[in-house]
Amino acid sequence: HGLDKAGLSHVWDAHDGLFQGVSPASKASTSLSREGFSRGYVPFGGESGSPEVFECKEGFSYGFPWPMNKKPENALQGPNVWPEEARGGRFQASLDAFFAHCLSIIDAVLAPMAADTGVDLPGLCRGGETISLVRLFRYLSAGDPACSPAGDRDTSETSGTDGARVVMGSSPHTDWGLLTLILDRGESGLEVRLNGTWHRVATDPRAMTVVCGDYLSLLTDSAPGGPYHSPVHQVQLADTGRSSFVFFHYPRHDAQLSSLGAAAVEAAAKRFRDEASSAAAGSRAPQSASAPRDTVGEESAATTGLDTVKGDGDVNAVSPRPNTMIDMAAQDPTLVQVPFGEYLSRKWRGVRSA
């Protein structure tokens, strides 16, 4: 990932400081407030990608260093919200530098993708940096009492139920933008679903995991060299807990799905519905004529860096249907006329209300 030992130490110090060195009152005063505008603290258990899931984690969200005296151009732009303990200090400086570093990685990854597919990805991203986000997460351990609201839940499995709700780190979902970068300490918990089977992702603190998003999948659906697959993934609670940085890179606010063409959107939506139906039946998801490309590995149980965990047939009793942009478009075709930024605002509102 290009971060030297000192730089890596600084960003992890900032991560730990924001969760462990900030008072509860300061966290509450800088928690997410404006609908669709994701800046500030995510309270413990305060959001979920599914109403069926209690996500046993807390988070902090920040983005582009928007000037305090500059008027935002859309609802997803604006100044970051820092707690008093971090404002203007080394933690803020380290995290701003990390955001800029992630942008440089995205530029390096998108260039060969654009050449491979013929899609002007850098052009679509121009301005997208102002609505892109870094989210810091602290997942509690599987045995933490706070992750067992019922008080007597069996924690021998990495997910369980709180009444009718599943308790996890992060519910099954896809990412909605172009690319996502994940930095962690090499802790377990991240899983990806390939061909109807969950695999544990082997991570390395010296590298970042790159995940393709729904928008990139749609953009490259009919392109030469495409499509790039947007994988369903989740976070299970680990015995040791888990810490991570997640950088979500988005296209510019006014980018529209309709520019891709109705046929591309419908083809992707149909493939998603077919794969979801196969997964729900516990069977192997069908391959499309040209197998989608996936940055977390080839579509195979023998993928390097992936360990098979369990099939969807075993997990569907407690795992909800994934939250995806493609599914949302399939349910409401009129949304393809909506600017990406508005789509994203609706998504964040849904995540917080869940």
Residue pairs with C-beta under 8 A, 6 or more apart in sequence:
1 101
1 105
1 183
1 206
1 207
1 208
2 101
2 104
2 105
3 11
3 101
7 97
7 101
8 205
10 90
10 94
10 97
11 94
11 95
11 98
11 183
11 245
12 185
12 243
13 91
13 94
14 86
14 90
14 91
14 92
14 94
14 95
14 98
15 136
15 138
15 243
15 245
16 243
17 85
17 86
17 91
18 60
18 83
18 86
18 91
18 136
19 58
19 60
19 136
19 138
21 85
22 83
22 85
22 86
23 85
26 83
26 84
26 85
27 41
27 43
27 83
28 41
28 43
29 83
30 40
30 41
30 81
30 82
30 83
31 40
31 41
31 42
31 43
31 46
32 38
32 39
32 40
32 41
32 42
32 46
32 61
32 352
33 40
34 75
34 78
35 345
35 348
35 349
35 352
36 75
36 76
36 344
36 345
36 346
36 348
36 349
37 75
37 76
37 78
37 345
37 348
38 61
38 63
38 133
38 135
38 348
39 61
39 62
39 63
39 78
39 79
39 80
39 81
40 60
40 61
40 81
41 58
41 59
41 60
41 61
41 83
42 57
42 58
42 59
42 60
42 61
42 135
43 58
44 56
44 57
44 58
44 146
45 54
45 55
45 56
45 57
45 58
46 58
46 352
47 55
47 59
47 351
47 352
47 354
48 54
48 55
48 171
48 351
48 354
49 55
49 170
49 171
49 172
49 173
49 323
49 351
49 354
50 171
50 172
50 173
50 320
50 321
50 323
50 354
51 354
52 164
52 165
52 166
52 171
52 320
53 165
53 166
53 167
53 168
53 171
53 320
53 354
54 149
54 162
54 165
54 166
54 167
54 168
55 168
55 169
55 170
55 171
56 139
56 140
56 144
56 146
56 147
56 167
56 168
56 169
56 237
57 137
57 138
57 139
57 140
57 169
57 170
57 235
58 137
58 138
59 135
59 136
59 137
59 138
60 135
60 136
61 133
61 134
61 135
61 136
62 80
62 81
62 82
62 95
62 99
62 133
62 134
63 80
63 99
63 130
63 131
63 132
63 133
63 134
64 77
64 99
64 129
64 130
64 131
64 132
65 79
65 80
65 96
65 99
66 72
66 77
66 78
66 79
66 80
66 130
67 79
68 79
72 78
73 130
73 253
74 131
74 253
74 341
75 341
75 345
76 130
76 131
76 253
76 341
76 344
76 345
77 130
77 131
77 253
82 88
82 92
85 91
86 92
95 134
98 134
98 245
99 134
99 247
102 134
102 181
102 247
102 249
103 129
103 132
103 249
105 181
105 208
106 125
106 178
106 179
106 181
106 247
106 249
107 122
109 179
109 210
110 121
110 122
110 125
110 178
110 179
111 122
113 119
113 121
113 216
113 220
113 228
114 120
114 121
114 122
116 224
116 225
117 219
117 220
117 223
117 224
117 225
117 226
117 228
118 223
118 224
118 225
119 219
119 220
119 223
119 226
121 178
121 216
121 219
124 178
124 219
124 251
124 252
124 255
125 178
125 249
125 251
125 252
126 252
127 252
127 253
128 178
128 249
128 250
128 251
128 252
128 253
128 255
129 249
130 253
131 250
131 252
131 253
131 341
131 344
132 177
132 247
132 248
132 249
132 250
133 247
133 248
133 250
134 245
134 246
134 247
134 248
135 245
135 246
135 248
136 243
136 244
136 245
136 246
137 169
137 170
137 242
137 243
137 244
137 246
138 241
138 242
138 243
139 169
139 170
139 189
139 235
139 237
139 238
139 241
139 242
139 243
139 244
140 146
140 147
140 237
140 241
141 147
141 237
141 238
141 239
141 240
141 241
142 155
142 158
142 236
142 237
142 238
142 239
143 155
143 239
144 241
145 151
147 155
147 167
147 237
148 155
148 160
148 162
148 167
149 162
149 167
150 162
150 163
153 160
153 161
153 162
153 167
154 160
158 168
158 189
158 236
158 237
158 238
159 166
159 167
159 168
159 236
159 237
159 318
159 319
160 166
160 167
160 318
161 167
161 318
166 318
166 319
166 320
167 237
168 234
168 235
168 236
168 237
169 189
169 234
169 235
169 236
169 237
169 238
169 242
170 234
170 235
171 234
171 319
171 320
171 322
171 323
172 193
172 232
172 233
172 234
172 319
172 320
172 321
172 322
172 323
173 232
173 233
173 234
173 322
173 323
173 324
174 213
174 214
174 230
174 231
174 232
174 233
174 322
174 323
174 324
174 325
174 326
175 211
175 212
175 213
175 214
175 230
175 248
176 213
176 214
176 215
176 250
176 324
176 325
176 343
176 344
176 347
177 213
177 214
177 215
177 216
177 248
177 249
177 250
177 251
177 344
178 212
178 213
178 215
178 216
178 219
178 249
178 250
178 251
179 210
179 211
179 212
179 213
179 216
179 249
180 210
180 211
180 212
180 213
180 246
180 247
180 248
180 249
181 208
181 209
181 210
181 211
181 245
181 246
181 247
181 249
182 190
182 203
182 208
182 209
182 210
182 211
182 244
182 245
182 246
182 247
183 205
183 208
183 244
183 245
183 246
183 247
184 190
184 203
184 205
184 209
184 242
184 243
184 244
184 245
185 205
185 243
186 203
186 204
186 205
187 203
187 238
187 240
187 241
187 242
187 243
188 200
188 236
188 238
188 240
188 242
189 235
189 236
189 237
189 238
189 242
190 200
190 201
190 203
190 209
190 233
190 234
190 235
190 242
191 198
191 199
191 200
191 201
191 233
191 234
191 235
191 236
191 309
192 198
192 199
192 201
192 231
192 232
192 233
192 296
192 297
192 306
193 199
193 231
193 232
193 233
193 234
193 279
193 312
194 231
194 294
194 297
194 299
194 300
194 301
194 303
194 306
195 284
195 285
195 287
195 299
195 300
195 301
196 275
196 278
196 279
196 282
196 283
196 284
196 285
196 311
196 312
196 313
197 284
197 301
197 308
197 309
197 310
197 311
197 312
198 234
198 308
198 309
198 310
198 311
198 312
198 315
199 301
199 303
199 306
199 307
199 308
199 309
200 306
200 307
200 308
200 309
201 209
201 233
201 296
201 305
201 306
202 305
202 306
202 307
203 209
209 296
210 295
210 296
211 230
211 231
211 233
211 295
211 296
212 228
212 229
212 230
212 231
212 293
212 294
212 295
213 230
213 248
213 325
214 230
214 324
214 325
214 326
215 250
215 251
215 255
215 257
215 325
215 340
216 228
216 230
217 227
217 228
217 229
217 230
217 268
217 292
217 326
218 257
218 260
218 264
218 265
218 268
218 326
219 226
219 260
220 226
220 227
220 228
221 227
221 260
221 264
221 267
221 268
222 261
222 263
222 264
222 267
225 293
226 290
226 292
226 293
227 268
227 290
227 292
227 293
228 292
228 293
228 294
228 295
229 292
229 293
229 294
229 299
230 324
230 326
231 294
231 296
232 322
232 324
233 296
234 319
235 242
250 340
250 341
250 344
251 340
252 340
252 341
253 339
253 340
253 341
254 339
254 340
254 341
255 339
255 340
256 336
256 337
256 338
256 339
256 340
257 265
257 329
257 335
257 336
257 337
257 338
257 340
257 343
258 265
258 336
258 337
260 336
262 336
265 329
265 333
265 336
268 326
269 326
269 327
269 329
269 330
270 330
271 288
272 324
272 326
272 327
272 330
273 327
273 330
274 285
274 286
275 285
275 286
276 321
276 322
276 327
278 284
278 285
278 286
279 285
279 312
279 316
280 312
280 316
280 321
281 313
282 311
282 312
282 313
282 314
282 316
283 313
287 299
291 299
292 299
296 303
296 305
296 306
297 303
297 304
297 305
297 306
301 308
312 319
321 327
323 350
323 351
325 343
325 347
328 335
328 343
328 347
329 335
329 336
335 343
